[in-house]
Amino acid sequence: MKTETHGGNIYRIEKEFGYSLNEILDYSANINPMGLSPKVSDIIMGSMDLLLHYPDPEYRNCCTVIAEHHSIPFEYIIPGNGATELIFLYCRVKSPKKCLMLSPTFSEYEKALVQAGTEIVHFELKESEGFAPDFSHIAEILDDTFDLVTVCNPNNPTGVLCERKDLLKLAEHAKSAGADVMIDESFLEFRKDEDARTLISRDMPGNVFILRSMTKIFAMPGLRMGYAVTSNGSLAASLNSTKEPWTINILAARVAEEMMKEKEYISGTRNFVADEISFITEELKEIDWLKIYPPSVNYFLARITNGTTAPELRDMMIKDKILVRDASNFHFLDESFVRFAIKDRKSNLELLKVLKNIFQFS
């Protein structure tokens, strides 16, 4: 397992360089560029008296809103303290013996599976193929020795999107092999075509376990909220009964409950991100030392082509108070890979200015 690091560690930068948190443009964490909705503060301030009470251990109001949002039964929902808690919970409860992991991908799947004692086989998503999964090859590999496949859609860090039909075929093939499919849709909500791509539905395959993170779409990584969806009633009941009580604080549950109803905020985010993707993709064409993998949501992967390493570029950009994600710790990515978030136009212009000029003054 490669050394675990994540984006968003602005506290280390603050300590090492003496910058205040507000001075740092954090391009290492993939959070909604629109920022925290003003309604979140109102919801929190209006819920302060609830701190006198324990949260509902079943989070019924919150789960009801989530279920209505997706038009699925309440019983399909497992709430969690971010999607990460649910990854670890699933692995702890299911204890898969062998997993096929489409890589490079989010590191917490591997960490959770290692703790569960799972044998992991990494299926390489090749740069020469644009990091797109070869589902026919996956089908050839996936035999009855596997009991889990992990897929991130869109994938982090590559941003590659899988087609819904391909994922349904994968689920069908996995079922015949006796395997489950864990699909992380944590960034899918940034897409205008989310409804056509998600596997969440009333009649979703019983061997599919879907992860969703509210942290990303609602720009609240410090508050922590996520949920999982499965139509497998016994699995949902087992996960809900096994998880520790009250892992979600009452304010996070109230914010999630209300923000899921904010259709304008979600729609506005999707339009905002789509506009910034178009803008930044066109602008990045002027930077000849970066090979860009086209963004599908609010981040993109890039390869440095002039011999500079990702750690070197990260350190150079920190001097301009911009933090980018060194992507070299992902499986199958070397020190030439970096990942950038997509932020608001003012911030993106600052990022582009630094990228276009950084080697002129280095």
One Martini backbone bead per residue (centre of mass of N, CA, C, O) as a GRO file, in nm:
protein
  362
    1MET     BB    1   0.095   0.036   0.024
    2LYS     BB    2   0.077   0.349  -0.009
    3THR     BB    3   0.122   0.639   0.109
    4GLU     BB    4  -0.084   0.821   0.309
    5THR     BB    5  -0.274   1.083   0.153
    6HIS     BB    6  -0.426   1.410   0.146
    7GLY     BB    7  -0.617   1.649   0.092
    8GLY     BB    8  -0.646   1.951   0.290
    9ASN     BB    9  -0.358   2.006   0.453
   10ILE     BB   10  -0.343   2.320   0.577
   11TYR     BB   11  -0.212   2.288   0.861
   12ARG     BB   12   0.074   2.219   0.771
   13ILE     BB   13   0.122   2.481   0.613
   14GLU     BB   14   0.075   2.673   0.843
   15LYS     BB   15   0.310   2.563   1.019
   16GLU     BB   16   0.554   2.574   0.807
   17PHE     BB   17   0.483   2.890   0.675
   18GLY     BB   18   0.276   3.090   0.840
   19TYR     BB   19   0.002   3.071   0.730
   20SER     BB   20  -0.309   3.144   0.694
   21LEU     BB   21  -0.591   2.987   0.605
   22ASN     BB   22  -0.705   3.236   0.428
   23GLU     BB   23  -0.443   3.248   0.230
   24ILE     BB   24  -0.513   2.969   0.115
   25LEU     BB   25  -0.524   2.799  -0.191
   26ASP     BB   26  -0.717   2.505  -0.209
   27TYR     BB   27  -0.634   2.251  -0.465
   28SER     BB   28  -0.650   1.960  -0.297
   29ALA     BB   29  -0.963   2.003  -0.253
   30ASN     BB   30  -1.296   1.871  -0.353
   31ILE     BB   31  -1.490   2.141  -0.336
   32ASN     BB   32  -1.735   2.343  -0.354
   33PRO     BB   33  -1.692   2.650  -0.518
   34MET     BB   34  -1.942   2.804  -0.380
   35GLY     BB   35  -1.962   2.706  -0.109
   36LEU     BB   36  -2.118   2.782   0.162
   37SER     BB   37  -2.424   2.798   0.250
   38PRO     BB   38  -2.605   3.037   0.417
   39LYS     BB   39  -2.812   2.825   0.537
   40VAL     BB   40  -2.629   2.673   0.730
   41SER     BB   41  -2.609   2.885   0.953
   42ASP     BB   42  -2.911   2.897   1.008
   43ILE     BB   43  -2.949   2.603   1.085
   44ILE     BB   44  -2.750   2.596   1.320
   45MET     BB   45  -2.865   2.834   1.489
   46GLY     BB   46  -3.165   2.693   1.488
   47SER     BB   47  -3.026   2.415   1.647
   48MET     BB   48  -2.891   2.459   1.932
   49ASP     BB   49  -3.111   2.331   2.127
   50LEU     BB   50  -3.046   2.027   2.034
   51LEU     BB   51  -2.784   1.982   2.215
   52LEU     BB   52  -2.961   1.865   2.462
   53HIS     BB   53  -2.969   1.621   2.262
   54TYR     BB   54  -2.983   1.336   2.122
   55PRO     BB   55  -2.961   1.176   1.856
   56ASP     BB   56  -3.110   1.000   1.629
   57PRO     BB   57  -3.005   0.678   1.571
   58GLU     BB   58  -3.179   0.669   1.280
   59TYR     BB   59  -3.223   0.930   1.121
   60ARG     BB   60  -3.517   0.969   0.997
   61ASN     BB   61  -3.542   1.248   0.866
   62CYS     BB   62  -3.292   1.236   0.689
   63CYS     BB   63  -3.355   0.962   0.540
   64THR     BB   64  -3.622   1.053   0.418
   65VAL     BB   65  -3.507   1.277   0.237
   66ILE     BB   66  -3.313   1.098   0.079
   67ALA     BB   67  -3.526   0.900  -0.029
   68GLU     BB   68  -3.692   1.118  -0.179
   69HIS     BB   69  -3.464   1.221  -0.364
   70HIS     BB   70  -3.440   0.904  -0.495
   71SER     BB   71  -3.693   0.725  -0.487
   72ILE     BB   72  -3.666   0.548  -0.214
   73PRO     BB   73  -3.642   0.354   0.037
   74PHE     BB   74  -3.556   0.399   0.360
   75GLU     BB   75  -3.407   0.109   0.396
   76TYR     BB   76  -3.154   0.183   0.197
   77ILE     BB   77  -3.033   0.361   0.430
   78ILE     BB   78  -2.693   0.468   0.537
   79PRO     BB   79  -2.568   0.658   0.769
   80GLY     BB   80  -2.276   0.893   0.796
   81ASN     BB   81  -1.945   1.013   0.876
   82GLY     BB   82  -1.923   1.000   0.602
   83ALA     BB   83  -1.808   0.781   0.364
   84THR     BB   84  -1.571   0.656   0.525
   85GLU     BB   85  -1.724   0.509   0.747
   86LEU     BB   86  -1.874   0.315   0.540
   87ILE     BB   87  -1.632   0.169   0.432
   88PHE     BB   88  -1.541   0.045   0.705
   89LEU     BB   89  -1.807  -0.088   0.780
   90TYR     BB   90  -1.835  -0.278   0.542
   91CYS     BB   91  -1.561  -0.429   0.579
   92ARG     BB   92  -1.616  -0.526   0.868
   93VAL     BB   93  -1.883  -0.687   0.809
   94LYS     BB   94  -1.798  -0.851   0.538
   95SER     BB   95  -1.509  -0.949   0.500
   96PRO     BB   96  -1.343  -0.968   0.248
   97LYS     BB   97  -1.122  -1.180   0.077
   98LYS     BB   98  -1.151  -1.050  -0.231
   99CYS     BB   99  -1.030  -0.770  -0.430
  100LEU     BB  100  -1.123  -0.560  -0.703
  101MET     BB  101  -0.924  -0.271  -0.787
  102LEU     BB  102  -0.967   0.028  -0.932
  103SER     BB  103  -0.659   0.171  -1.058
  104PRO     BB  104  -0.652   0.459  -0.954
  105THR     BB  105  -0.757   0.558  -0.612
  106PHE     BB  106  -0.903   0.583  -0.331
  107SER     BB  107  -0.737   0.496  -0.029
  108GLU     BB  108  -0.967   0.392   0.179
  109TYR     BB  109  -1.028   0.118   0.064
  110GLU     BB  110  -0.759  -0.016   0.129
  111LYS     BB  111  -0.745   0.039   0.430
  112ALA     BB  112  -1.008  -0.114   0.506
  113LEU     BB  113  -0.925  -0.392   0.381
  114VAL     BB  114  -0.671  -0.442   0.541
  115GLN     BB  115  -0.817  -0.446   0.818
  116ALA     BB  116  -1.001  -0.701   0.706
  117GLY     BB  117  -0.798  -0.903   0.540
  118THR     BB  118  -0.781  -0.834   0.240
  119GLU     BB  119  -0.734  -0.923  -0.078
  120ILE     BB  120  -0.559  -0.727  -0.327
  121VAL     BB  121  -0.648  -0.639  -0.667
  122HIS     BB  122  -0.503  -0.444  -0.910
  123PHE     BB  123  -0.662  -0.259  -1.161
  124GLU     BB  124  -0.531  -0.107  -1.428
  125LEU     BB  125  -0.552   0.229  -1.516
  126LYS     BB  126  -0.455   0.346  -1.816
  127GLU     BB  127  -0.310   0.609  -1.966
  128SER     BB  128  -0.329   0.502  -2.268
  129GLU     BB  129  -0.667   0.485  -2.193
  130GLY     BB  130  -0.751   0.733  -2.007
  131PHE     BB  131  -0.837   0.556  -1.746
  132ALA     BB  132  -1.022   0.349  -1.866
  133PRO     BB  133  -1.219   0.091  -1.832
  134ASP     BB  134  -1.190  -0.261  -1.906
  135PHE     BB  135  -1.464  -0.458  -1.893
  136SER     BB  136  -1.378  -0.715  -2.044
  137HIS     BB  137  -1.127  -0.769  -1.868
  138ILE     BB  138  -1.269  -0.776  -1.596
  139ALA     BB  139  -1.449  -1.022  -1.667
  140GLU     BB  140  -1.210  -1.221  -1.696
  141ILE     BB  141  -1.102  -1.190  -1.395
  142LEU     BB  142  -1.388  -1.229  -1.267
  143ASP     BB  143  -1.416  -1.459  -1.027
  144ASP     BB  144  -1.496  -1.679  -0.750
  145THR     BB  145  -1.258  -1.543  -0.568
  146PHE     BB  146  -1.437  -1.300  -0.564
  147ASP     BB  147  -1.634  -1.051  -0.341
  148LEU     BB  148  -1.508  -0.770  -0.469
  149VAL     BB  149  -1.575  -0.443  -0.616
  150THR     BB  150  -1.412  -0.131  -0.693
  151VAL     BB  151  -1.577   0.190  -0.770
  152CYS     BB  152  -1.513   0.513  -0.905
  153ASN     BB  153  -1.799   0.750  -0.977
  154PRO     BB  154  -1.609   0.941  -1.035
  155ASN     BB  155  -1.280   0.931  -1.044
  156ASN     BB  156  -1.028   0.922  -0.785
  157PRO     BB  157  -0.823   1.135  -0.980
  158THR     BB  158  -0.918   1.119  -1.301
  159GLY     BB  159  -1.247   1.170  -1.371
  160VAL     BB  160  -1.367   0.918  -1.473
  161LEU     BB  161  -1.646   0.794  -1.651
  162CYS     BB  162  -1.904   0.571  -1.620
  163GLU     BB  163  -2.129   0.378  -1.756
  164ARG     BB  164  -2.421   0.248  -1.657
  165LYS     BB  165  -2.425  -0.010  -1.834
  166ASP     BB  166  -2.145  -0.113  -1.739
  167LEU     BB  167  -2.218  -0.139  -1.436
  168LEU     BB  168  -2.450  -0.339  -1.471
  169LYS     BB  169  -2.278  -0.559  -1.600
  170LEU     BB  170  -2.084  -0.588  -1.367
  171ALA     BB  171  -2.297  -0.671  -1.156
  172GLU     BB  172  -2.386  -0.925  -1.307
  173HIS     BB  173  -2.111  -1.066  -1.313
  174ALA     BB  174  -2.059  -1.057  -1.008
  175LYS     BB  175  -2.302  -1.225  -0.924
  176SER     BB  176  -2.209  -1.489  -1.075
  177ALA     BB  177  -1.935  -1.479  -0.880
  178GLY     BB  178  -2.021  -1.371  -0.582
  179ALA     BB  179  -2.021  -1.048  -0.600
  180ASP     BB  180  -1.963  -0.727  -0.508
  181VAL     BB  181  -2.038  -0.364  -0.557
  182MET     BB  182  -1.849  -0.076  -0.501
  183ILE     BB  183  -1.988   0.257  -0.540
  184ASP     BB  184  -1.848   0.579  -0.580
  185GLU     BB  185  -2.064   0.888  -0.585
  186SER     BB  186  -1.945   1.161  -0.451
  187PHE     BB  187  -1.931   1.341  -0.747
  188LEU     BB  188  -2.199   1.311  -0.920
  189GLU     BB  189  -2.367   1.568  -0.820
  190PHE     BB  190  -2.206   1.769  -1.025
  191ARG     BB  191  -2.395   1.654  -1.239
  192LYS     BB  192  -2.648   1.700  -1.470
  193ASP     BB  193  -2.651   1.365  -1.534
  194GLU     BB  194  -2.701   1.200  -1.274
  195ASP     BB  195  -2.971   1.042  -1.321
  196ALA     BB  196  -2.838   0.877  -1.574
  197ARG     BB  197  -2.586   0.747  -1.384
  198THR     BB  198  -2.706   0.638  -1.152
  199LEU     BB  199  -2.777   0.338  -0.942
  200ILE     BB  200  -2.996   0.473  -0.795
  201SER     BB  201  -3.278   0.265  -0.710
  202ARG     BB  202  -3.541   0.064  -0.650
  203ASP     BB  203  -3.403  -0.163  -0.874
  204MET     BB  204  -3.139  -0.221  -0.767
  205PRO     BB  205  -2.891  -0.414  -0.725
  206GLY     BB  206  -2.817  -0.624  -0.450
  207ASN     BB  207  -2.479  -0.609  -0.508
  208VAL     BB  208  -2.503  -0.296  -0.457
  209PHE     BB  209  -2.282  -0.036  -0.318
  210ILE     BB  210  -2.348   0.302  -0.232
  211LEU     BB  211  -2.169   0.609  -0.226
  212ARG     BB  212  -2.213   0.920  -0.033
  213SER     BB  213  -2.118   1.273  -0.025
  214MET     BB  214  -2.184   1.585   0.140
  215THR     BB  215  -1.916   1.733   0.162
  216LYS     BB  216  -1.881   1.824  -0.137
  217ILE     BB  217  -2.158   1.958  -0.235
  218PHE     BB  218  -2.179   2.133   0.063
  219ALA     BB  219  -1.907   2.235   0.178
  220MET     BB  220  -1.857   2.023   0.468
  221PRO     BB  221  -1.588   1.875   0.594
  222GLY     BB  222  -1.622   1.964   0.909
  223LEU     BB  223  -1.909   1.811   0.956
  224ARG     BB  224  -1.997   1.545   0.838
  225MET     BB  225  -2.153   1.364   0.564
  226GLY     BB  226  -2.328   1.055   0.475
  227TYR     BB  227  -2.413   0.776   0.244
  228ALA     BB  228  -2.580   0.468   0.185
  229VAL     BB  229  -2.683   0.223  -0.076
  230THR     BB  230  -2.928  -0.052  -0.051
  231SER     BB  231  -3.141  -0.336  -0.144
  232ASN     BB  232  -3.015  -0.501   0.088
  233GLY     BB  233  -3.174  -0.562   0.372
  234SER     BB  234  -2.970  -0.723   0.546
  235LEU     BB  235  -2.731  -0.531   0.511
  236ALA     BB  236  -2.857  -0.271   0.617
  237ALA     BB  237  -2.929  -0.384   0.897
  238SER     BB  238  -2.640  -0.465   0.977
  239LEU     BB  239  -2.508  -0.186   0.956
  240ASN     BB  240  -2.705  -0.027   1.143
  241SER     BB  241  -2.651  -0.225   1.397
  242THR     BB  242  -2.326  -0.201   1.405
  243LYS     BB  243  -2.302   0.078   1.429
  244GLU     BB  244  -2.234   0.336   1.596
  245PRO     BB  245  -2.373   0.555   1.790
  246TRP     BB  246  -2.384   0.887   1.702
  247THR     BB  247  -2.179   0.970   1.456
  248ILE     BB  248  -2.390   1.194   1.407
  249ASN     BB  249  -2.446   1.498   1.448
  250ILE     BB  250  -2.721   1.703   1.485
  251LEU     BB  251  -2.628   1.928   1.286
  252ALA     BB  252  -2.559   1.756   1.039
  253ALA     BB  253  -2.843   1.632   1.009
  254ARG     BB  254  -2.994   1.901   0.967
  255VAL     BB  255  -2.840   2.003   0.723
  256ALA     BB  256  -2.894   1.763   0.538
  257GLU     BB  257  -3.201   1.773   0.546
  258GLU     BB  258  -3.220   2.067   0.416
  259MET     BB  259  -3.015   2.057   0.167
  260MET     BB  260  -3.165   1.834  -0.001
  261LYS     BB  261  -3.393   2.062  -0.077
  262GLU     BB  262  -3.174   2.239  -0.244
  263LYS     BB  263  -3.210   2.270  -0.570
  264GLU     BB  264  -3.072   2.539  -0.644
  265TYR     BB  265  -2.790   2.478  -0.533
  266ILE     BB  266  -2.735   2.226  -0.703
  267SER     BB  267  -2.787   2.353  -0.980
  268GLY     BB  268  -2.585   2.587  -0.950
  269THR     BB  269  -2.336   2.412  -0.919
  270ARG     BB  270  -2.346   2.269  -1.194
  271ASN     BB  271  -2.322   2.527  -1.364
  272PHE     BB  272  -2.063   2.635  -1.242
  273VAL     BB  273  -1.880   2.392  -1.305
  274ALA     BB  274  -1.925   2.383  -1.611
  275ASP     BB  275  -1.807   2.665  -1.666
  276GLU     BB  276  -1.520   2.615  -1.538
  277ILE     BB  277  -1.438   2.382  -1.714
  278SER     BB  278  -1.439   2.536  -1.981
  279PHE     BB  279  -1.243   2.758  -1.901
  280ILE     BB  280  -0.992   2.594  -1.789
  281THR     BB  281  -0.947   2.411  -2.035
  282GLU     BB  282  -0.874   2.638  -2.234
  283GLU     BB  283  -0.641   2.772  -2.069
  284LEU     BB  284  -0.451   2.510  -2.039
  285LYS     BB  285  -0.348   2.502  -2.340
  286GLU     BB  286  -0.105   2.716  -2.278
  287ILE     BB  287   0.027   2.473  -2.113
  288ASP     BB  288   0.295   2.272  -2.225
  289TRP     BB  289   0.378   2.117  -1.929
  290LEU     BB  290   0.071   2.013  -1.938
  291LYS     BB  291  -0.123   1.724  -1.902
  292ILE     BB  292  -0.467   1.695  -1.956
  293TYR     BB  293  -0.743   1.557  -1.792
  294PRO     BB  294  -1.054   1.575  -1.846
  295PRO     BB  295  -1.300   1.717  -1.679
  296SER     BB  296  -1.618   1.613  -1.506
  297VAL     BB  297  -1.567   1.783  -1.254
  298ASN     BB  298  -1.403   1.946  -0.961
  299TYR     BB  299  -1.150   1.802  -1.116
  300PHE     BB  300  -0.795   1.735  -1.215
  301LEU     BB  301  -0.563   1.569  -1.404
  302ALA     BB  302  -0.194   1.586  -1.423
  303ARG     BB  303   0.102   1.604  -1.633
  304ILE     BB  304   0.436   1.648  -1.608
  305THR     BB  305   0.674   1.728  -1.893
  306ASN     BB  306   0.961   1.889  -1.774
  307GLY     BB  307   1.074   1.713  -1.500
  308THR     BB  308   0.904   1.795  -1.289
  309THR     BB  309   0.785   1.736  -0.983
  310ALA     BB  310   0.525   1.727  -0.778
  311PRO     BB  311   0.671   1.821  -0.518
  312GLU     BB  312   0.803   2.065  -0.654
  313LEU     BB  313   0.548   2.211  -0.746
  314ARG     BB  314   0.414   2.234  -0.476
  315ASP     BB  315   0.642   2.406  -0.342
  316MET     BB  316   0.631   2.640  -0.545
  317MET     BB  317   0.319   2.712  -0.494
  318ILE     BB  318   0.330   2.776  -0.190
  319LYS     BB  319   0.470   3.054  -0.228
  320ASP     BB  320   0.171   3.141  -0.360
  321LYS     BB  321  -0.056   3.007  -0.176
  322ILE     BB  322  -0.073   2.718  -0.330
  323LEU     BB  323  -0.250   2.407  -0.306
  324VAL     BB  324  -0.156   2.094  -0.427
  325ARG     BB  325  -0.184   1.760  -0.553
  326ASP     BB  326   0.005   1.501  -0.489
  327ALA     BB  327  -0.033   1.194  -0.698
  328SER     BB  328   0.205   0.973  -0.633
  329ASN     BB  329   0.038   0.782  -0.414
  330PHE     BB  330  -0.094   0.652  -0.637
  331HIS     BB  331  -0.160   0.397  -0.808
  332PHE     BB  332   0.028   0.417  -1.111
  333LEU     BB  333   0.159   0.685  -1.009
  334ASP     BB  334   0.385   0.927  -1.046
  335GLU     BB  335   0.585   1.226  -1.005
  336SER     BB  336   0.406   1.370  -1.256
  337PHE     BB  337   0.146   1.390  -1.071
  338VAL     BB  338  -0.148   1.601  -1.054
  339ARG     BB  339  -0.405   1.770  -0.857
  340PHE     BB  340  -0.698   1.971  -0.930
  341ALA     BB  341  -0.908   2.189  -0.849
  342ILE     BB  342  -1.224   2.361  -0.882
  343LYS     BB  343  -1.309   2.693  -0.868
  344ASP     BB  344  -1.341   3.001  -0.873
  345ARG     BB  345  -1.264   3.244  -1.091
  346LYS     BB  346  -1.061   3.406  -0.923
  347SER     BB  347  -0.890   3.160  -0.841
  348ASN     BB  348  -0.837   3.045  -1.127
  349LEU     BB  349  -0.678   3.291  -1.225
  350GLU     BB  350  -0.449   3.260  -1.022
  351LEU     BB  351  -0.360   2.980  -1.102
  352LEU     BB  352  -0.298   3.043  -1.401
  353LYS     BB  353  -0.086   3.259  -1.352
  354VAL     BB  354   0.115   3.076  -1.204
  355LEU     BB  355   0.145   2.852  -1.421
  356LYS     BB  356   0.240   3.049  -1.659
  357ASN     BB  357   0.498   3.178  -1.462
  358ILE     BB  358   0.675   2.983  -1.281
  359PHE     BB  359   0.934   2.937  -1.489
  360GLN     BB  360   1.021   3.244  -1.516
  361PHE     BB  361   1.089   3.271  -1.175
  362SER     BB  362   1.271   2.999  -1.093
   0.00000   0.00000   0.00000
